[in-house]
Amino acid sequence: MRRKEKEITSKKAIEDVINSCLVCRLAINDGDTPYLVPLNFGYREGVLYFHGAMQGKKLQLLKKNGRAAFELDTRLEIVEAEDACEWSMKFQSVIGSGPVIMIESPLEKREALNIIMAQYSDREFDLPEKKISGIAVYKLVIEQMTGKQSGW
């Protein structure tokens, strides 16, 4: 990272940023062009969990390549100034990458979906088997990630 003074070095601090985010952007290889999609997600112990339709471009690309990069950001705030070149942004962000693995087992799918719901709510949810079987669930095992912040 070029601006070392902005780097978040503590794993706990990076995880705090992840846990405060509402959207994870997943970048998937689509030949010569990246395919970037914002997703609901869950995080636990170095793994990001996602869900979606059982078909579509995102799932097709993930099955074809099996690797992805991600980005999360939070605490966004514009910092105004008199001079346009002095404007800035306060933020916290995390980027990283790793392999994406499809989750097939109904039990593992249920666990992953509960992790996703825990990102957004403290409530417990009953997930019907019929719903679980009709949804694609996958995880990105984080191989590397870095955190960055400015103004916080």
N, C-alpha and C positions, 0 to 999 in steps of 0.2 A: 504494500500500500504506500503510495507516494506521500500522503499526508499523515505521517505516523501519529501526530498529535490528535488526530480525529479517530484513530482506531480504537475500537472496543476490544480489549484483550481478554477480559474475564469471561469464561464460559457461562457463568451464572448471569452476568450482565447481558450477554448475547441472548440467552434463553429468556430473560425478562423482556427484551425487545420483541422476540418471537411471540411470547405469550400475550403481549399487548396489541398485536396486529389483528386485523379483521380479514385481510385478503392476502393471499400468497400468489405471486405471479410465477407461472411455470413456463420456462422456455424449452421448447422441444425442437430437435433438428428436423427440418422438412427439406431435405436436399440442400440447395444453396441458400435457402431462406429460413431464418428462425421463425418458429410459430410460438407466439406468446399468448398465454391465456390466464386471466385472473380467476382464482378459485377460492372457495371456502376450504378450510384445512383444519387439521389438528396436529399438535406436536407432542411428542413424548420421547425422551431418552435418545436423542439423535436421529429421530425418524419423523418425517412429515407424512401425514395421511390425507388422502383425497378420495372423492367419490364422484361419480358421474354416470352418464348414460352408458348402456352396454354396447353402443356403437357410435361412430362419428370420427371426425378427423383427429381429435386429440388422442383418443384411444388407439386408433390405427397407427399413428406416428409413434406412440409410446411402445406399442407391441413390436414395431419395426426396428426401432433404435435401442430402446431400453435404458437410455440415459437422459437426464434433464438437468437444467440449471434452475435456480429459483431466486426470487427477490421478494423481500417484505420491507415495508416502511411504515413508520408511525411518528407521531408528535410533529407533524408538519406545520410550519408556521413561517410566513413571509416576514422578513426583516427589511423594512423600508429605509431609505436614505434619500438625501437631497440629490446626490449624484447617481445616475442610473448604474454606473459601474460599481457602486458600493452596496447595491441591493444584495440581499443574501437570503438563505433559507435555513431555518432551524429544522433538524430532522434526526431520526435514528433509523438505521437500515441494516439489514443482514442479507448477504448474498452467499450462494454456495452451489454445490452440485453433487450428484451421485447417481447410482443406478436406481431405476424404477422397477418395482416388483409388483406384479398383479397378485391380489389376494383372492384365493378361490374358496377356501374353507369357510363355511357359514359361521363357525365360531370365531374365527379370526376376523371375518368381515364385521361381525357384531362388535367385537372389541375395538376395531378401527373406527367404526361409525360412532361409538361412544366417546372415543378420544376426540373426534371431530366435534361432536356436540359439546364436549367439555370446554372447547375453545371459546364457546359463545354463551354457555349457560351453566349454572351450578345444579340445575335440575337433573334428576334421573329420568330416562326415557325408556319406554317399552318399544322395542323395534320388532315389528311383526316379521316372521320368517318369509312371508310372501314378498314383502318390500325388500328385504335383504337379498333374496335370490334374484331380484330384478334390477340390481344396481351393480355397476362396476366399482370396485374398491381397490385402491393401489397405494403403495407407499414408496417414498423416496428415502433411501438410506443415505444420510448425509456423510459424504467422504471428506468434504472440506467446506468450511464456511468462515466468513469474516464479518465483523460488525464495524459500523462506522457511525459517527454522530458529529453534529455541528451545533453549537449553541446551547447544549444541555450539559 
